[in-house]
Amino acid sequence: MQILAATARLLETRTVQSISIEAIAREAGVGKATIYRWWDSKALVVIDAFMEHHIVKTPMPRNLPPGKAIATHLVSLIHEYAGWSGRIVAQIIAEGQADPAVLRVFRERFHYGRRALVREMLEEWRIAERIRAPENVEILAELLYAPVYMRLMTGVGALDDRFAQEHIDYTYALLGADVPNVAELEVVRRGAPLVRTAAAR
């Protein structure tokens, strides 16, 4: 949709806080009324623009064993959060500190759906491979994903392959699970070709 594409273009060079509905309308070549017909606020437009860009690049593979699928998703998330997607998420969360409605919308439109997807795969992993995981897989989800958000929000430590491998090495060892090699996972890196597993070649 041209409005979401226009929003994404603006966010390449500007912050979430600095753009406005008027700026989005100008960039998209539409009137403000057209935007308000579909979205109640700037935050909603930004979140939808982020989701359209981000979700297709961080899939949860259904053709892999659960442990490898989770690792693939985690690595793709780390790669995306090292760039544009991470910058936008950090700004959305920051804006939400002053406006709780922004965080509520972000949870409803993005976080809950993605968390449900992760929870489903973690439950499959816990049952299929008998990993050392709590009955409540929400705790496991936080163990896996919280360090990514910590680095994203504080800027302490890089979001790169080294971090991805070290994080996966440690958490998978705690769970008693086979540790995948990040370099062999089928992940789309930002601005780079698809890296395929040996089996996929």
Beta strands, then each sheet from edge to edge (+ up, - down):
strand 1: 187-188
strand 2: 194-195
sheet 1: 1+ 2-
end
